């Protein structure tokens, strides 16, 4: 069994929800999730998941990794849209400039590859 530690701060629960929604039942049955919650002084607040440990079959690691990659890319795109929207709140000129920059940025895709076994052996 493989173990993945996930820490996305206050977004960890969002990541876990995205991950579990994307997986089919067969793979979900192979995963155990242990959440670490932020301790709160206030009794009425909901616990906030700040980190999680996933114990999963090694065959599911690549699938889970690709889903996490998609979540990261979605977050990056959402952050870019927020910057453009804030620019339009300042002025039309600032919004258009940031939208043009965002358009150029959208042509760039960030990928997170798995390290190859061959490269690890060479080191």
Secondary structure as UniProt FT lines:
FT   STRAND          2..6
FT   HELIX           9..11
FT   HELIX           12..22
FT   HELIX           25..28
FT   TURN            29..30
FT   STRAND          31..38
FT   TURN            43..44
FT   STRAND          48..56
FT   HELIX           58..60
FT   HELIX           61..90
FT   HELIX           92..105
FT   TURN            106..107
FT   HELIX           117..122
//
